[in-house]
Amino acid sequence: MHHFQYRGNELYCEDVPIQAIAQKVGTPFYLYSHATLTRHFKAFSDAFEGLDRLVCFSAKANTTLAVLKLLAGMGGGLDIVSGGELYRGLKAGFPPDRIVYSGVGKRMDEIDFALKTGILMFNIESLEELEMIQQRAMALDIKARIAIRVNPDVDPKTHPYISTGLKKNKFGIDTENALLAYQKASRMSHITVVGIDCHIGSQITEIRPFEDALKSLKDLIQTLKNQGIDIRYIDMGGGLGITYHEEAPPHPSEYAAAIARVLGNLKIRLVLEPGRVIVGNAGILVCQVLYRKTGPAKEFVITDAGMNDLIRPMLYHAYHEALPVVRSDRESFTADIVGPICESGDFLAQDRTIGYVQSGDLMAFMSAGAYGFVMSSNYCSRPRAAEVMVRGNRFEVIKQRETFEDLVAGESAPDWING
């Protein structure tokens, strides 16, 4: 459920007409619902009631400070994959002991930053990374708490670009070598083994892959225990899908019941890393129709938002429902909805039947709260969109629209360039 609904013929976010926001802020802009974010986080966390758990929001889905601050204030933790995400998380108020550092390519300076900060644990992706963290922890005279990311070779049945748990993927350490990695880590002077981790993919719409992954981890935990290596945390990653179009993902309560069933009597703290399921349907992209164009093969709706603003349709052929902000009584029609970028891949929807719109009208692309703004760029020297949050009957810009001056900030030309 989300709080973007029509009242009469006009689309609202909670109690605010979206048209009124556009008149004040301009387009394009990302719009988030405070009520939806709050509801989704609570629904996910409450589904695991009775289990010892830490719900760490996956920062890569949405790193806007206002969103992070809201989730930190609700008691959430944070899953990060970069030093920048760690910086944002600390600035938003996440306590270091509720931050987990994942990611396959941690740099030395990022490792040092996390060690000095005192995060809960690193999820280790390779033996060389384990060695690097041992070296940096020795240099700083700090004990590093770690989990090994185990690749259980489970097919999550999702888009291949967001599948991360197969043997052919770059992530984690295969089950066979994970035991050796744990044995090595347990002998290191500045490493403390505290957990085990896996993450099999994103936008997963079935329970079975999660169950299979957890069963594999449980077997490894028992083997480690027999060797005197105590595991206190089991990090199941994220990946639970949402409805973009016709998907029917399980409710968090179904997911939680399956996890609890497989865990059984195992006494361990569960770490969960939901991202999309929290923010995906809590945000939309609002843009304006610039032109209608009829070609010999199809019709086009050209908007002021393009692939640099929302790249998922081009990258994954992802579906985002396209709605007119103000509905018309005129007939629907079929068109490609495209942006101003000079590439044929610059589309937000293809061969889509949509409600009638014309030049000057506003359109909303739904389910854009996850991997929307965070994946946007300045391609074609386009300033990135503004971000806005609504709570009840009020709204506020939470990230200003970039200016042309922002585009060249930090750039310079050396004196000798024309010498």
C-alpha positions as CSV (number, residue, x, y, z in Angstrom):
1,M,0.0,0.0,0.0
2,H,1.1,3.6,-0.6
3,H,-0.3,7.1,-0.2
4,F,-0.4,8.2,-3.8
5,Q,-4.1,8.3,-4.7
6,Y,-6.5,10.1,-6.9
7,R,-9.1,12.4,-5.3
8,G,-11.6,13.0,-8.1
9,N,-9.4,13.4,-11.1
10,E,-6.3,14.8,-9.4
11,L,-3.4,12.7,-8.0
12,Y,-2.4,13.4,-4.4
13,C,0.5,12.5,-2.2
14,E,-1.1,12.0,1.2
15,D,-3.2,15.3,1.6
16,V,-1.2,17.4,-0.9
17,P,-2.2,17.8,-4.6
18,I,0.9,16.9,-6.6
19,Q,0.0,19.7,-9.1
20,A,0.5,22.2,-6.3
21,I,4.0,20.9,-5.6
22,A,5.0,21.1,-9.2
23,Q,3.8,24.7,-9.5
24,K,6.1,25.7,-6.6
25,V,9.1,23.3,-7.2
26,G,9.1,22.9,-11.0
27,T,9.8,19.6,-12.8
28,P,11.2,17.0,-12.8
29,F,11.2,16.0,-9.1
30,Y,11.2,13.0,-6.9
31,L,8.4,12.9,-4.4
32,Y,8.3,10.7,-1.2
33,S,5.5,10.0,1.2
34,H,6.4,10.1,4.9
35,A,3.4,8.0,5.8
36,T,4.3,5.3,3.3
37,L,7.9,5.1,4.4
38,T,6.9,4.9,8.0
39,R,4.3,2.2,7.3
40,H,6.5,0.1,5.2
41,F,9.4,0.1,7.7
42,K,7.1,-0.8,10.6
43,A,5.3,-3.5,8.6
44,F,8.7,-5.1,7.8
45,S,10.1,-4.9,11.3
46,D,7.0,-6.0,13.0
47,A,6.7,-9.1,10.8
48,F,9.8,-10.4,12.6
49,E,8.3,-9.8,16.1
50,G,9.6,-12.5,18.5
51,L,12.9,-12.9,16.7
52,D,16.1,-11.1,17.8
53,R,16.6,-8.9,14.8
54,L,18.3,-5.8,13.5
55,V,16.6,-4.3,10.4
56,C,19.4,-2.5,8.4
57,F,18.0,-0.4,5.6
58,S,20.0,-0.9,2.4
59,A,21.3,2.6,1.7
60,K,22.0,1.9,-1.9
61,A,18.3,2.0,-2.6
62,N,17.9,5.6,-1.4
63,T,20.5,7.7,0.3
64,T,18.6,11.0,0.7
65,L,19.4,12.3,4.2
66,A,15.7,13.0,5.1
67,V,14.8,9.4,4.2
68,L,17.8,8.0,6.2
69,K,17.0,10.2,9.2
70,L,13.4,9.0,9.3
71,L,14.5,5.4,9.3
72,A,17.2,5.9,11.8
73,G,14.7,7.6,14.1
74,M,12.5,4.5,13.9
75,G,15.3,2.4,15.3
76,G,16.6,1.0,12.1
77,G,20.2,0.1,11.2
78,L,22.0,0.7,7.9
79,D,23.6,-1.6,5.3
80,I,26.3,0.3,3.4
81,V,28.5,-0.4,0.4
82,S,30.8,2.7,0.4
83,G,32.5,5.3,2.5
84,G,30.1,7.8,1.2
85,E,27.1,5.8,2.4
86,L,28.8,5.5,5.8
87,Y,29.2,9.3,5.9
88,R,25.6,9.8,5.0
89,G,24.4,7.3,7.5
90,L,26.4,8.9,10.4
91,K,25.1,12.3,9.3
92,A,21.5,11.0,9.4
93,G,22.0,9.7,12.9
94,F,22.5,5.9,12.6
95,P,24.6,4.7,15.6
96,P,27.8,3.0,14.4
97,D,26.9,-0.3,16.1
98,R,23.8,-0.5,13.8
99,I,25.8,-0.2,10.6
100,V,26.9,-3.2,8.5
101,Y,29.5,-2.7,5.7
102,S,28.9,-4.9,2.6
103,G,30.3,-4.6,-0.9
104,V,32.8,-6.4,-3.0
105,G,35.3,-3.5,-3.5
106,K,36.1,-1.7,-0.2
107,R,39.0,0.7,-0.5
108,M,41.7,1.1,2.1
109,D,40.5,4.6,3.1
110,E,36.9,3.4,3.4
111,I,38.0,0.5,5.6
112,D,40.0,2.8,7.9
113,F,36.9,5.1,8.1
114,A,34.7,2.2,9.1
115,L,37.2,0.8,11.6
116,K,37.6,4.2,13.3
117,T,33.9,4.7,13.4
118,G,33.3,1.4,15.2
119,I,30.7,-0.2,12.9
120,L,28.9,-3.4,13.9
121,M,30.7,-5.6,11.3
122,F,32.2,-5.9,7.8
123,N,30.7,-8.5,5.4
124,I,33.9,-9.9,3.8
125,E,33.7,-10.7,0.1
126,S,37.1,-12.2,-0.6
127,L,40.3,-13.6,1.1
128,E,42.3,-10.6,-0.1
129,E,39.8,-8.2,1.5
130,L,40.1,-10.2,4.7
131,E,43.9,-9.8,4.6
132,M,43.5,-6.0,4.0
133,I,41.1,-5.5,6.9
134,Q,43.5,-7.5,9.2
135,Q,46.4,-5.2,8.1
136,R,44.4,-2.0,8.6
137,A,43.1,-3.1,11.9
138,M,46.7,-3.9,13.0
139,A,47.9,-0.5,11.9
140,L,45.1,1.2,13.8
141,D,45.3,-1.2,16.8
142,I,41.5,-1.9,16.4
143,K,39.7,-5.2,16.4
144,A,37.6,-5.6,13.3
145,R,34.3,-7.5,13.6
146,I,33.6,-9.5,10.5
147,A,31.2,-11.9,8.8
148,I,32.0,-13.8,5.7
149,R,29.6,-13.3,2.8
150,V,28.8,-16.8,1.6
151,N,27.6,-17.4,-1.9
152,P,25.2,-20.3,-1.6
153,D,24.7,-20.7,-5.4
154,V,20.9,-20.1,-5.2
155,D,19.0,-18.9,-8.2
156,P,16.8,-16.0,-7.0
157,K,14.8,-16.0,-10.3
158,T,15.2,-12.3,-10.9
159,H,16.8,-10.1,-13.5
160,P,20.4,-11.3,-14.2
161,Y,21.8,-7.9,-13.5
162,I,20.5,-8.0,-9.9
163,S,21.1,-11.7,-9.2
164,T,24.0,-12.0,-6.8
165,G,23.9,-15.5,-5.3
166,L,25.1,-17.7,-8.1
167,K,28.5,-19.2,-8.6
168,K,29.1,-17.0,-11.7
169,N,28.4,-13.8,-9.8
170,K,31.2,-11.6,-8.5
171,F,29.9,-11.5,-4.9
172,G,30.9,-13.5,-1.8
173,I,32.9,-16.7,-1.3
174,D,31.5,-20.0,-2.4
175,T,30.3,-22.4,0.3
176,E,33.2,-24.8,-0.1
177,N,35.9,-22.1,0.4
178,A,34.0,-20.2,3.1
179,L,35.0,-22.7,5.7
180,L,38.6,-22.1,4.9
181,A,38.1,-18.4,5.1
182,Y,36.5,-18.7,8.5
183,Q,39.4,-20.8,9.7
184,K,41.9,-18.3,8.5
185,A,39.9,-15.4,10.0
186,S,39.7,-17.1,13.4
187,R,43.5,-17.2,13.6
188,M,44.0,-13.5,12.8
189,S,45.2,-11.2,15.6
190,H,42.9,-8.2,14.8
191,I,39.9,-10.0,13.5
192,T,36.9,-11.1,15.5
193,V,34.5,-13.4,13.7
194,V,30.9,-12.5,14.7
195,G,28.6,-13.4,11.8
196,I,27.7,-15.1,8.5
197,D,26.2,-13.2,5.6
198,C,24.5,-13.9,2.3
199,H,22.6,-11.8,-0.3
200,I,21.2,-13.7,-3.3
201,G,19.7,-10.8,-5.3
202,S,17.1,-8.1,-5.6
203,Q,13.4,-7.9,-6.6
204,I,12.8,-11.5,-5.5
205,T,9.2,-12.5,-5.7
206,E,9.3,-16.0,-4.3
207,I,10.0,-17.3,-0.8
208,R,11.8,-20.5,-1.8
209,P,15.2,-19.0,-2.7
210,F,15.5,-17.3,0.7
211,E,14.7,-20.6,2.4
212,D,17.3,-22.5,0.4
213,A,20.0,-19.9,1.1
214,L,19.2,-20.0,4.9
215,K,19.4,-23.8,5.0
216,S,22.8,-23.7,3.4
217,L,24.0,-21.1,6.0
218,K,22.6,-23.2,8.9
219,D,24.6,-26.2,7.8
220,L,27.8,-24.1,7.7
221,I,27.0,-22.5,11.1
222,Q,26.8,-26.0,12.6
223,T,30.1,-27.0,11.0
224,L,31.8,-23.8,12.3
225,K,30.4,-24.4,15.8
226,N,31.9,-27.9,15.8
227,Q,35.3,-26.2,15.1
228,G,34.9,-23.7,17.9
229,I,33.9,-20.7,15.8
230,D,30.9,-19.1,17.3
231,I,28.5,-17.2,15.0
232,R,26.4,-14.6,16.7
233,Y,24.8,-12.8,13.7
234,I,23.2,-14.3,10.6
235,D,22.8,-11.6,7.9
236,M,20.2,-12.6,5.3
237,G,20.7,-9.5,3.1
238,G,17.7,-8.0,1.4
239,G,16.0,-8.6,-2.0
240,L,12.3,-9.0,-1.2
241,G,10.5,-7.6,-4.2
242,I,7.6,-5.2,-4.7
243,T,4.8,-4.8,-7.1
244,Y,5.7,-2.6,-10.1
245,H,3.2,-4.1,-12.6
246,E,1.8,-7.6,-12.3
247,E,4.3,-9.1,-9.8
248,A,2.8,-10.7,-6.7
249,P,5.7,-10.8,-4.1
250,P,5.1,-12.3,-0.7
251,H,4.1,-10.0,2.2
252,P,6.9,-9.4,4.7
253,S,4.9,-11.5,7.2
254,E,5.2,-14.5,4.8
255,Y,8.9,-13.9,4.4
256,A,9.4,-13.6,8.2
257,A,7.4,-16.8,8.8
258,A,9.5,-18.7,6.4
259,I,12.8,-17.4,7.9
260,A,11.5,-18.3,11.4
261,R,10.5,-21.8,10.3
262,V,14.0,-22.5,8.8
263,L,15.8,-21.0,11.8
264,G,14.0,-23.2,14.2
265,N,15.6,-23.3,17.6
266,L,18.8,-21.7,16.4
267,K,19.7,-18.9,18.9
268,I,21.2,-16.1,16.8
269,R,20.6,-12.5,16.0
270,L,19.1,-11.9,12.6
271,V,20.3,-9.0,10.4
272,L,18.0,-8.0,7.6
273,E,18.8,-5.5,4.8
274,P,15.5,-4.4,3.2
275,G,15.8,-1.6,0.7
276,R,13.3,-1.6,-2.3
277,V,10.5,-3.1,-0.1
278,I,10.8,0.0,2.2
279,V,11.2,2.8,-0.3
280,G,10.2,1.5,-3.7
281,N,6.5,2.3,-3.6
282,A,7.1,5.3,-1.3
283,G,8.4,7.5,-4.0
284,I,7.4,8.7,-7.5
285,L,9.0,10.8,-10.3
286,V,7.0,13.7,-11.5
287,C,7.7,15.3,-14.9
288,Q,6.0,17.5,-17.5
289,V,5.0,16.7,-21.0
290,L,6.9,18.9,-23.4
291,Y,5.6,17.7,-26.8
292,R,3.5,15.1,-28.5
293,K,5.0,13.7,-31.7
294,T,3.4,11.3,-34.2
295,G,5.9,9.3,-36.3
296,P,5.2,6.9,-39.2
297,A,5.5,3.8,-36.9
298,K,4.4,5.0,-33.4
299,E,3.5,8.0,-31.3
300,F,5.8,9.6,-28.7
301,V,5.2,11.6,-25.6
302,I,8.3,13.7,-24.9
303,T,8.9,14.7,-21.2
304,D,11.4,16.8,-19.3
305,A,12.6,13.7,-17.5
306,G,14.9,11.3,-19.2
307,M,17.1,8.3,-18.7
308,N,19.5,10.4,-16.6
309,D,16.7,10.9,-14.1
310,L,15.3,7.4,-14.1
311,I,17.5,4.8,-15.7
312,R,15.8,1.6,-14.7
313,P,13.5,1.3,-17.8
314,M,16.5,1.5,-20.1
315,L,18.9,-0.6,-17.9
316,Y,16.5,-3.4,-16.9
317,H,13.5,-2.8,-19.1
318,A,11.8,-2.1,-15.8
319,Y,8.1,-1.2,-15.7
320,H,7.0,2.0,-13.9
321,E,3.3,2.8,-14.1
322,A,2.8,6.1,-15.9
323,L,-0.1,8.2,-14.7
324,P,-1.4,11.6,-15.6
325,V,-1.4,13.9,-12.5
326,V,-4.7,15.2,-13.6
327,R,-7.0,12.7,-15.4
328,S,-8.8,13.7,-18.6
329,D,-12.1,12.4,-20.0
330,R,-10.4,12.1,-23.4
331,E,-9.4,8.7,-24.7
332,S,-6.3,6.8,-23.7
333,F,-3.7,6.2,-26.3
334,T,-0.6,4.1,-26.9
335,A,2.9,5.7,-27.1
336,D,6.5,5.6,-26.2
337,I,7.2,8.0,-23.3
338,V,10.7,9.4,-23.9
339,G,13.0,12.0,-22.6
340,P,15.3,14.7,-24.1
341,I,18.5,12.7,-24.1
342,C,20.1,12.1,-27.5
343,E,19.9,8.3,-27.4
344,S,17.3,5.8,-28.6
345,G,17.6,4.1,-25.2
346,D,16.2,7.2,-23.6
347,F,12.7,6.0,-22.7
348,L,10.6,5.7,-19.6
349,A,8.0,3.5,-21.2
350,Q,7.5,1.8,-24.5
351,D,4.3,0.9,-26.4
352,R,2.4,1.9,-23.2
353,T,-1.3,2.6,-23.1
354,I,-1.7,5.8,-21.0
355,G,-4.3,8.2,-20.0
356,Y,-4.6,11.2,-22.2
357,V,-1.9,13.9,-21.8
358,Q,-0.8,16.8,-23.9
359,S,1.9,19.5,-23.8
360,G,2.1,21.1,-20.4
361,D,0.5,18.2,-18.5
362,L,2.1,16.5,-15.6
363,M,2.9,12.8,-15.4
364,A,3.9,10.6,-12.5
365,F,6.1,7.5,-12.7
366,M,5.2,5.3,-9.9
367,S,7.3,3.0,-7.7
368,A,10.4,5.2,-8.2
369,G,11.5,5.5,-4.6
370,A,14.2,2.8,-4.8
371,Y,17.1,3.1,-7.3
372,G,15.6,6.2,-8.8
373,F,17.4,9.4,-7.7
374,V,20.4,7.4,-6.5
375,M,21.1,6.1,-10.0
376,S,20.5,9.5,-11.7
377,S,23.3,11.4,-13.4
378,N,24.3,14.6,-15.1
379,Y,24.4,13.0,-18.6
380,C,24.1,15.6,-21.3
381,S,24.9,18.2,-18.6
382,R,21.4,18.0,-17.1
383,P,21.0,19.1,-13.5
384,R,19.7,16.4,-11.3
385,A,16.1,16.7,-10.1
386,A,14.8,18.1,-6.9
387,E,13.6,15.8,-4.1
388,V,10.5,16.5,-2.0
389,M,8.8,14.9,1.0
390,V,5.2,15.1,2.0
391,R,3.9,14.6,5.5
392,G,0.1,15.0,5.9
393,N,-0.9,18.3,4.3
394,R,2.6,19.8,4.1
395,F,5.6,19.3,1.9
396,E,9.2,20.4,1.8
397,V,12.1,20.3,-0.6
398,I,14.6,17.9,0.9
399,K,17.2,18.2,-1.9
400,Q,17.4,21.4,-4.0
401,R,17.4,21.0,-7.8
402,E,20.9,21.3,-9.1
403,T,21.8,24.4,-11.0
404,F,24.1,25.0,-14.1
405,E,26.7,26.3,-11.6
406,D,26.6,23.0,-9.7
407,L,27.5,21.2,-13.0
408,V,30.9,22.9,-13.1
409,A,31.6,23.2,-9.4
410,G,35.1,21.8,-8.7
411,E,36.2,21.9,-12.3
412,S,39.1,23.9,-13.6
413,A,41.2,24.3,-16.7
414,P,45.0,24.4,-16.3
415,D,46.8,27.6,-17.3
416,W,48.8,25.7,-20.0
417,I,45.7,24.5,-21.9
418,N,46.0,27.3,-24.4
419,G,49.8,27.8,-24.0
